[in-house]
């Protein structure tokens, strides 16, 4: 459990670097990330490297005892490189090249830019690969930020054709998979295939899906160039990348196969404002962040690199990029930090050391204000560091995060499928996963978020809220398990080409049909304001919105029905199936029944209170505005805090 910070020595006079390093140590910082956007200072002209300033910055940090995460600066190619090779620029859906003057303006498919990326990465690896301060490398920065995964450049179009030929082998197979006989779209050869953009109306869904797969593979290939170089020149150091929140434009599981640690950038207030929460939720959580946004991503990224993960950028105060940017309540930076450690973080690194007084992010807070005085986030980071030191001297700190009893399957291809063909404007598969996850957390259950290829041994409950992709291999592993299984709507409904199967035996839920004991007869999306009531067979009511399916029960029995007596939620042995978008009470009922059948202890936590087990520590985190008295089951000693948890505070118990 270490604290870190993002630092940009190139932004500040060198006369202040030593004092910055000294004060970082005083705050309790141990890890410093640098150089992620410094290409123009490292190489101000082609082939002219100015290492002296970075050498001195590294020496200053090392002399203070700080560990360094060195970054490759490829998210910000300099102006001279763009001018020399304008074909490296990404192109948007309107045919406009992403111009210079911001960041992330390159195209992942540009072979010339890949070569430049390899060149600057090699130079950094040669220079700092064996530096004693370097403990890790970060590749690039926030792959895909600002909608930059998908590009429609000439390089991307050509790369797509090559990718298709490798995938399908001959054009007849592509025509069959895409259904190009529809609207006379058949191709004679791969050279005729264009990117799915600029058409009069909807592009073939299968073509869009393949272009998303292709774009995802390009990100993975681009990243692999850097990881291979860094492992050659800096063996033994961790290689990481910093992912984002609610971002699904490439397959993070595939990219993480080349990393040692998954890290992500945690901005709970920004995510609360910018994403799918209701207006009421946005108001309620404006200054604290939804309590499950952070934990959802903590658990998601913990599932990517054999349990190893960090927060690379933790929000320390108001940000600059959300629709509205309130300041967090006092105590929230501390609480967010402890929440990350509760979910197994090795490092929590704050963005940034000092607020920039210039350029695009000058309204983004840091641990320090622009005048070098400690801001509230810095005060709270200092408090966490002192508490960590106290705990590390007085108690055994957990060294491993235990596997939870609940797994939630998160599948990037299914997310793409639902985005391409939502059928209802508000059918958001990411939100569907989040709502199920949030209810599990409100029930006091710890959750592992895993890929569709994960080993499911040891899980008592497996939840698949939005697994739209037909997946026979996963269905077989679920059938062989002993876990209770909860399937959300649209499960297994589309094949690999985003089409319905043509035989009755494979109709939705496809490979999951035998487990679920149902067949989907018809689907309907429900506009806002239209709800269908659910009546539970053991009493009680809830509502369904956005999506409804009419089911034929083959071997399943209803546990909830619609007003017209058609099945709404069913049970078939160990498998539960929800035929629509459940509201919170509906999720509570079906997940509660499945958890009870799995023998899991369920606790309806006080509003906006969450618990989390890490080793033999149990965290109680109070996101609410009132004091809460809560002692977890099995508690034997309070290590931090008290049985009465103050608002925006945490208690840690040995259990």
C-alpha positions in Angstrom: 0.0 0.0 0.0 2.0 3.0 -1.3 1.1 6.5 -2.3 2.3 8.1 -5.5 1.9 11.3 -7.5 2.1 12.5 -11.1 4.8 15.1 -11.6 5.9 17.2 -14.6 9.3 18.7 -13.9 9.3 20.3 -17.4 6.4 22.5 -16.3 8.4 24.1 -13.5 11.7 26.0 -12.9 14.5 23.6 -12.1 15.3 25.6 -9.0 12.1 24.2 -7.3 12.6 20.5 -8.2 14.6 19.6 -5.0 12.1 21.3 -2.8 9.2 19.5 -4.6 11.0 16.1 -4.0 11.6 16.9 -0.4 8.0 17.9 0.2 6.7 14.8 -1.6 8.6 12.7 0.9 7.1 14.8 3.8 3.6 14.2 2.5 4.3 10.5 2.3 4.7 10.0 -1.4 6.9 7.0 -2.5 6.2 6.7 -6.2 6.4 9.4 -8.9 5.2 9.2 -12.5 7.0 11.4 -15.0 7.6 12.2 -18.7 4.4 11.0 -20.2 3.9 14.1 -22.3 7.5 15.3 -22.6 8.5 14.3 -26.1 9.1 17.8 -27.4 11.5 18.4 -24.5 13.3 15.1 -24.9 13.6 15.4 -28.7 13.0 19.0 -29.7 14.2 18.4 -33.3 14.4 15.1 -35.3 17.2 13.0 -33.8 18.3 15.7 -31.4 17.9 14.5 -27.8 18.2 16.7 -24.8 18.5 14.3 -21.9 20.3 16.6 -19.5 17.1 18.1 -17.9 15.5 14.7 -17.5 18.7 13.2 -16.1 18.8 15.9 -13.5 15.1 15.5 -12.6 15.6 11.7 -12.2 18.7 12.3 -10.0 16.7 14.7 -7.9 13.9 12.3 -7.3 16.3 9.4 -6.7 18.3 11.4 -4.2 15.1 12.0 -2.2 14.4 8.3 -2.1 11.5 8.3 -4.5 10.7 5.5 -6.9 9.9 6.5 -10.5 7.4 5.3 -13.1 8.9 6.4 -16.4 6.4 6.9 -19.3 6.7 6.7 -23.0 5.6 10.1 -24.4 3.8 8.7 -27.5 0.4 10.2 -26.6 1.7 13.6 -27.7 3.8 13.4 -30.8 5.6 16.8 -31.4 4.8 19.3 -34.1 7.9 18.5 -36.2 6.9 14.9 -36.4 3.3 15.7 -37.5 4.6 18.1 -40.2 7.0 15.5 -41.5 4.3 12.8 -41.6 0.8 14.1 -41.7 -0.5 10.7 -42.7 0.1 9.6 -39.1 -2.9 11.6 -37.9 -6.1 9.9 -37.0 -9.2 10.8 -39.1 -12.6 11.2 -37.5 -16.0 10.1 -38.9 -16.4 13.4 -40.8 -13.2 12.9 -42.7 -11.3 15.5 -40.7 -7.7 14.8 -39.6 -7.2 15.2 -35.9 -5.1 18.3 -35.9 -2.1 19.2 -33.8 -2.5 21.4 -30.7 -4.0 18.9 -28.2 -3.1 15.3 -27.6 -3.8 11.7 -28.8 -3.8 12.9 -32.5 -2.1 9.8 -33.9 -3.7 6.8 -35.7 -2.9 3.4 -34.2 -2.8 1.9 -37.7 -0.1 4.2 -39.0 2.9 2.1 -39.7 5.2 5.1 -39.8 4.0 6.3 -36.4 4.5 2.8 -35.0 8.1 3.1 -36.1 8.5 6.5 -34.5 6.9 5.1 -31.3 9.4 2.2 -31.3 12.2 4.7 -31.9 11.4 7.0 -28.9 10.6 4.0 -26.7 14.0 2.4 -27.5 15.8 5.7 -26.8 14.1 6.0 -23.4 14.8 2.3 -22.6 18.4 2.6 -23.5 18.8 5.8 -21.4 16.8 4.8 -18.3 16.1 1.1 -18.5 18.7 0.3 -15.8 18.3 3.5 -13.7 18.0 2.5 -10.0 15.1 4.8 -9.4 12.9 3.3 -12.2 10.5 0.6 -10.8 8.0 0.6 -13.6 7.2 1.9 -17.1 3.9 3.3 -18.3 3.1 2.9 -22.0 1.7 6.0 -23.6 -1.3 7.5 -21.7 -5.0 6.6 -21.6 -5.3 4.8 -24.9 -8.4 5.9 -26.7 -9.2 9.0 -24.7 -11.1 11.7 -26.7 -12.7 9.0 -28.9 -9.4 8.1 -30.6 -9.5 4.3 -30.8 -11.5 4.2 -34.1 -9.8 6.1 -37.0 -10.9 6.3 -40.6 -7.5 7.2 -42.1 -6.0 5.8 -45.2 -3.7 3.6 -43.1 -6.7 2.3 -41.1 -8.7 1.5 -44.2 -5.8 -0.4 -45.7 -5.1 -2.1 -42.4 -8.7 -3.1 -42.1 -8.6 -4.9 -45.5 -5.5 -6.8 -44.5 -7.2 -7.7 -41.2 -10.3 -9.0 -43.0 -8.3 -11.1 -45.4 -6.6 -12.7 -42.5 -9.9 -13.3 -40.6 -12.0 -14.6 -43.5 -9.5 -16.0 -46.0 -11.8 -15.4 -49.0 -14.4 -12.8 -49.9 -17.2 -15.3 -50.1 -16.8 -16.0 -46.4 -17.0 -12.3 -45.6 -20.1 -11.8 -47.7 -21.8 -14.7 -45.9 -20.8 -13.5 -42.4 -21.9 -9.9 -43.0 -25.0 -10.7 -44.9 -24.0 -8.4 -47.8 -26.7 -9.9 -50.1 -28.9 -7.4 -48.2 -29.2 -4.1 -50.0 -26.9 -5.4 -52.8 -23.7 -4.9 -50.7 -21.7 -7.9 -52.0 -18.0 -7.5 -52.5 -15.8 -9.1 -55.2 -12.6 -8.8 -53.3 -11.2 -7.3 -50.1 -9.8 -4.3 -51.9 -13.4 -3.1 -52.4 -14.2 -3.0 -48.6 -14.2 0.5 -47.1 -14.4 1.6 -43.5 -18.0 1.7 -42.1 -18.4 5.4 -42.2 -20.2 8.1 -44.3 -23.1 5.9 -45.5 -26.6 7.3 -46.1 -28.1 5.2 -43.3 -27.0 2.4 -41.0 -23.9 0.4 -42.0 -24.1 -3.4 -41.9 -23.9 -4.2 -38.2 -21.4 -7.0 -38.7 -19.1 -4.7 -40.6 -19.2 -2.2 -37.7 -18.5 -5.0 -35.3 -15.5 -6.2 -37.3 -14.2 -2.6 -37.6 -14.4 -2.3 -33.8 -12.5 -5.6 -33.4 -9.9 -4.4 -35.9 -9.5 -1.1 -34.1 -9.1 -2.9 -30.8 -6.5 -5.2 -32.2 -4.6 -2.2 -33.5 -4.4 -0.7 -30.0 -3.1 -4.0 -28.7 -0.5 -4.3 -31.5 0.6 -0.7 -30.9 1.1 -1.3 -27.2 2.9 -4.6 -27.7 5.6 -2.8 -29.7 6.4 -0.7 -26.6 6.2 -3.5 -24.1 8.6 -5.7 -26.1 11.1 -2.9 -26.2 10.8 -2.1 -22.5 11.2 -5.7 -21.4 14.4 -5.9 -23.5 16.0 -2.8 -22.1 14.5 -2.7 -18.6 14.0 -6.3 -17.5 12.5 -6.9 -14.0 10.5 -3.6 -14.0 6.7 -3.6 -14.1 5.2 -2.5 -17.4 1.8 -0.8 -16.9 -0.8 1.3 -18.7 -3.3 3.7 -17.3 -6.9 2.9 -18.4 -10.0 5.0 -17.9 -13.5 4.8 -16.4 -16.5 3.4 -18.3 -14.3 3.2 -21.4 -14.9 0.1 -23.6 -13.7 0.9 -27.1 -10.9 -1.7 -27.1 -10.6 -5.1 -25.3 -8.6 -4.3 -22.2 -8.3 -8.0 -21.3 -6.4 -8.6 -24.6 -4.1 -5.6 -24.0 -3.4 -6.6 -20.4 -1.9 -9.9 -21.6 1.2 -7.8 -22.3 1.2 -5.9 -19.0 2.3 -6.7 -15.5 0.0 -4.3 -13.7 -3.4 -2.7 -14.8 -3.7 0.8 -13.7 -6.6 3.2 -14.1 -7.4 6.9 -13.7 -10.0 7.5 -10.9 -12.1 10.6 -11.2 -15.3 9.8 -9.3 -16.9 13.2 -9.4 -16.2 13.6 -13.2 -17.7 10.2 -13.9 -20.7 10.9 -11.8 -21.4 14.1 -13.8 -20.6 12.7 -17.3 -22.1 9.3 -17.4 -25.5 7.5 -17.2 -26.6 8.3 -13.7 -30.0 9.8 -13.2 -30.4 13.5 -12.5 -31.3 12.7 -8.9 -28.2 10.5 -8.5 -26.0 13.2 -10.0 -27.3 15.8 -7.5 -27.1 13.4 -4.6 -23.5 12.3 -5.4 -22.2 15.5 -6.8 -19.6 16.1 -4.1 -18.9 12.5 -3.1 -19.2 10.5 -6.3 -21.4 7.4 -6.6 -19.9 5.0 -4.0 -19.8 2.1 -6.6 -18.2 3.9 -9.5 -14.7 3.6 -8.0 -15.2 0.1 -6.7 -16.6 -1.1 -10.0 -13.4 -0.1 -11.8 -11.2 -1.3 -9.0 -12.7 -4.7 -9.3 -12.7 -4.6 -13.1 -9.0 -3.7 -13.4 -8.0 -6.1 -10.6 -9.3 -8.9 -12.8 -6.9 -8.1 -15.7 -3.3 -8.8 -14.6 -3.6 -11.7 -12.1 -4.9 -9.4 -9.4 -2.2 -6.7 -9.7 -3.5 -3.2 -10.1 -2.9 0.5 -9.2 -4.7 3.8 -9.3 -2.4 5.9 -11.5 -4.4 9.1 -11.3 -6.6 9.7 -8.3 -8.8 12.8 -8.3 -7.5 15.2 -5.6 -10.0 18.1 -6.0 -12.2 19.7 -8.7 -11.4 18.5 -12.3 -11.6 20.6 -15.5 -13.2 18.2 -18.0 -16.7 17.2 -16.7 -19.9 19.0 -17.6 -19.8 20.5 -14.1 -16.8 20.3 -11.7 -17.8 20.5 -8.1 -15.2 20.2 -5.3 -15.2 17.0 -3.3 -16.4 17.2 0.3 -13.6 17.3 2.8 -12.6 13.8 3.6 -13.5 12.3 0.2 -9.9 12.2 -1.1 -8.9 10.2 1.9 -11.9 8.0 1.6 -11.3 7.3 -2.1 -7.7 6.4 -1.3 -8.7 3.9 1.4 -11.4 2.5 -0.8 -8.8 1.7 -3.4 -6.6 0.0 -0.9 -9.6 -2.0 0.4 -10.0 -3.4 -3.1 -6.4 -4.5 -3.3 -4.5 -1.5 -4.9 -0.7 -1.7 -4.6 -0.3 2.0 -5.3 -2.7 5.0 -5.2 -1.1 7.9 -7.2 -2.7 11.4 -7.2 -3.0 13.6 -10.2 -1.1 15.9 -9.9 1.6 17.2 -7.5 0.9 20.9 -8.3 -1.9 22.5 -10.2 -0.7 23.9 -13.5 -1.2 27.7 -13.9 -1.4 27.5 -17.7 -2.7 25.6 -20.7 -5.7 23.2 -21.0 -5.6 21.7 -17.5 -5.1 24.8 -15.4 -8.5 24.4 -13.8 -7.6 20.8 -12.7 -6.7 20.7 -9.0 -3.5 19.0 -7.7 -2.2 18.1 -4.3 -0.7 21.6 -4.3 -2.1 24.9 -5.5 -0.2 26.8 -8.3 1.5 28.9 -5.6 3.0 25.7 -4.0 0.8 25.7 -0.9 -0.8 22.4 0.1 -4.4 22.0 -1.1 -7.1 20.0 0.7 -6.2 16.9 -1.4 -2.6 17.2 -0.2 -3.7 17.5 3.4 -5.8 14.3 3.1 -3.0 12.4 1.3 -0.7 13.4 4.1 -3.2 12.0 6.6 -3.5 8.7 4.7 0.3 8.4 4.6 0.5 8.8 8.4 -2.3 6.3 8.9 -0.5 3.8 6.6 2.6 4.2 8.6 0.7 3.6 11.9 -1.0 0.5 10.5 2.2 -0.9 9.0 3.9 -0.6 12.4 1.0 -1.8 14.5 -0.7 -4.4 12.4 0.0 -7.1 9.8 -0.8 -5.5 6.4 -2.6 -7.8 4.0 -0.2 -9.0 1.2 -2.8 -10.7 -1.0 -6.3 -9.9 -2.0 -8.6 -13.0 -1.6 -10.9 -14.3 -4.4 -14.4 -13.2 -3.8 -17.4 -15.6 -3.8 -19.2 -13.6 -6.5 -18.0 -13.1 -10.1 -19.5 -10.7 -12.6 -18.6 -11.4 -16.2 -17.7 -8.4 -18.2 -17.3 -9.0 -22.0 -16.1 -6.2 -24.3 -17.4 -7.8 -27.5 -20.9 -8.0 -25.9 -20.6 -4.3 -25.0 -19.7 -3.5 -28.6 -22.7 -5.5 -29.9 -25.2 -3.7 -27.7 -23.7 -0.3 -28.7 -24.0 -1.1 -32.4 -27.5 -2.6 -32.2 -29.1 -1.2 -29.0 -32.7 -1.4 -30.4 -33.6 1.1 -27.7 -31.8 4.4 -27.4 -31.2 3.9 -23.7 -30.1 0.3 -23.7 -26.6 0.7 -22.3 -24.8 -2.6 -21.6 -22.2 -0.9 -19.4 -24.8 0.6 -17.3 -26.6 -2.7 -17.0 -23.4 -4.3 -15.7 -23.0 -1.4 -13.3 -26.5 -1.6 -11.9 -26.2 -5.3 -11.1 -22.8 -4.8 -9.6 -24.0 -1.8 -7.5 -26.8 -4.0 -6.1 -24.4 -6.7 -5.1 -22.3 -4.2 -3.3 -25.4 -2.8 -1.5 -26.0 -6.3 -0.4 -22.6 -6.4 1.3 -21.1 -8.8 -1.2 -17.5 -8.6 -2.5 -17.3 -9.0 -6.3 -14.6 -10.0 -8.8 -15.2 -8.7 -12.3 -13.8 -11.2 -14.7 -13.5 -11.9 -18.4 -15.6 -14.5 -20.2 -12.4 -16.6 -20.3 -11.7 -16.5 -16.6 -11.5 -19.6 -14.4 -14.7 -19.8 -12.5 -13.6 -22.3 -9.9 -14.3 -21.2 -6.4 -17.2 -18.8 -7.2 -20.5 -19.5 -5.5 -22.4 -16.9 -7.7 -21.7 -15.9 -11.3 -23.6 -12.9 -12.7 -23.8 -12.1 -16.4 -25.8 -8.9 -16.7 -25.1 -8.2 -20.4 -23.4 -11.2 -22.1 -25.0 -10.6 -25.5 -22.4 -12.7 -27.4 -23.2 -16.4 -28.1 -20.6 -18.2 -26.0 -20.7 -22.0 -26.0 -17.4 -22.3 -24.2 -18.5 -20.1 -21.3 -21.9 -21.9 -21.2 -20.1 -25.3 -20.9 -17.9 -24.0 -18.0 -20.9 -22.6 -16.2 -22.7 -25.9 -16.6 -19.7 -27.7 -15.2 -19.5 -25.4 -12.2 -21.5 -25.6 -9.0 -22.3 -21.8 -8.9 -25.6 -20.2 -9.0 -25.9 -18.3 -12.3 -27.8 -15.1 -13.0 -28.4 -14.2 -16.7 -29.5 -10.7 -17.8 -31.6 -9.9 -20.9 -30.3 -10.5 -24.4 -27.9 -13.1 -23.1 -26.4 -15.3 -25.9 -28.7 -13.6 -28.4 -26.3 -12.9 -31.2 -23.6 -15.0 -33.0 -20.1 -13.9 -33.8 -21.3 -11.8 -36.7 -24.0 -10.0 -34.7 -26.8 -12.0 -36.3 -29.5 -14.3 -35.1 -29.0 -18.0 -35.8 -31.2 -19.6 -38.4 -32.1 -22.8 -36.5 -34.7 -22.9 -33.7 -32.3 -24.8 -31.4 -29.9 -21.9 -31.3 -32.3 -19.0 -30.9 -31.7 -16.7 -27.9 -30.5 -17.3 -25.3 -28.4 -19.5 -27.6 -25.8 -21.6 -25.8 -27.2 -20.5 -22.5 -30.7 -22.0 -23.4 -30.1 -25.3 -21.7 -28.9 -23.6 -18.5 -31.7 -21.1 -18.5 -34.5 -23.4 -19.5 -36.2 -20.7 -21.6 -36.5 -19.5 -25.3 -37.0 -15.9 -26.2 -40.0 -15.5 -28.4 -40.0 -11.7 -29.0 -38.3 -8.6 -27.7 -39.4 -5.0 -27.3 -37.6 -1.8 -26.2 -39.7 0.4 -23.9 -39.5 4.2 -24.3 -39.0 6.5 -21.2 -42.2 6.6 -19.1 -43.4 3.1 -20.2 -43.0 0.5 -17.4 -44.2 -3.1 -17.0 -45.0 -4.2 -13.5 -43.5 -7.5 -12.1 -45.4 -9.6 -9.6 -43.1 -11.9 -7.6 -44.5 -15.3 -6.8 -43.5 -15.0 -3.2 -45.1 -11.6 -2.9 -44.0 -8.1 -3.7 -43.8 -6.0 -6.8 -41.1 -4.2 -8.9 -40.9 -2.6 -12.3 -39.2 -3.3 -15.6 -38.1 -0.5 -18.0 -36.2 -0.1 -21.3 -36.3 -3.7 -22.4 -38.7 -6.7 -22.3 -38.6 -10.2 -23.6 -41.5 -12.7 -24.0 -40.2 -16.1 -22.8 -41.3 -19.6 -23.5 -40.3 -21.7 -20.4 -39.0 -25.1 -21.6 -37.8 -26.4 -18.2 -37.7 -23.2 -16.1 -40.3 -21.9 -13.7 -41.3 -18.3 -13.2 -40.4 -16.6 -10.0 -41.9 -13.3 -11.3 -44.5 -12.6 -13.9 -45.8 -9.6 -15.9 -49.3 -8.3 -15.6 -50.3 -10.5 -18.5 -48.9 -13.5 -16.6 -46.0 -14.1 -18.9 -42.7 -15.0 -17.3 -40.5 -12.1 -16.2 -37.8 -13.8 -14.1 -37.3 -17.5 -14.1 -35.4 -20.2 -12.3 -34.1 -23.4 -13.8 -32.1 -25.3 -11.2 -29.0 -23.1 -10.5 -29.8 -20.6 -13.3 -31.9 -17.4 -13.0 -32.9 -15.4 -16.1 -34.2 -11.8 -16.1 -36.3 -11.1 -19.2 -35.7 -7.3 -19.1 -34.2 -4.3 -17.6 -34.9 -4.7 -13.9 -35.2 -1.7 -11.5 -33.2 -1.7 -8.2 -35.9 -3.7 -6.2 -36.0 -6.3 -9.1 -32.2 -6.7 -9.0 -32.4 -7.0 -5.2 -34.9 -9.8 -5.4 -33.3 -12.0 -8.1 -29.7 -11.5 -6.8 -30.9 -12.0 -3.3 -32.6 -15.3 -4.2 -29.5 -16.5 -6.1 -27.2 -15.4 -3.2 -29.3 -17.2 -0.7 -29.3 -20.4 -2.8 -25.5 -20.0 -3.0 -25.3 -19.9 0.8 -23.8 -16.3 0.7 -24.4 -14.0 3.7 -26.3 -11.0 2.6 -26.5 -7.8 4.6 -28.6 -4.9 3.4 -26.1 -2.1 4.2 -27.1 1.3 5.4 -27.7 3.8 2.6 -24.4 4.8 1.0 -22.3 2.6 3.2 -20.0 0.0 1.7 -17.8 -2.8 3.1 -14.9 -4.6 1.6 -12.7 -7.5 2.7 -9.0 -7.4 2.0 -7.1 -10.3 3.6 -8.1 -10.3 7.3 -9.0 -6.6 7.2 -12.6 -5.5 6.7 -13.2 -1.9 5.6 -16.4 0.0 6.4 -16.7 3.1 4.3 -19.3 5.8 4.9 -20.3 7.9 1.8 -23.4 9.2 3.5 -24.0 12.6 5.2 -24.8 11.0 8.6 -22.8 9.0 11.2 -23.3 5.3 10.9 -22.7 2.6 13.5 -21.6 -0.6 11.8 -19.4 -3.4 13.1 -18.7 -6.1 10.6 -19.4 -9.8 11.4 -16.4 -11.5 12.9 -14.7 -8.2 14.0 -12.0 -8.7 16.7 -10.1 -5.4 16.6 -10.7 -1.9 15.2 -7.4 -0.9 13.5 -8.5 2.5 12.3 -11.5 4.6 13.0 -14.3 3.6 15.4 -17.6 1.6 15.4 -19.4 4.9 14.8 -18.2 5.9 11.3 -18.3 9.6 10.6 -19.6 11.0 7.2 -17.0 10.6 4.5 -14.9 8.4 6.8 -13.6 4.8 7.1 -13.1 2.2 9.7 -10.8 -0.8 9.3 -11.4 -3.9 11.3 -9.3 -7.0 11.8 -11.7 -10.0 11.3 
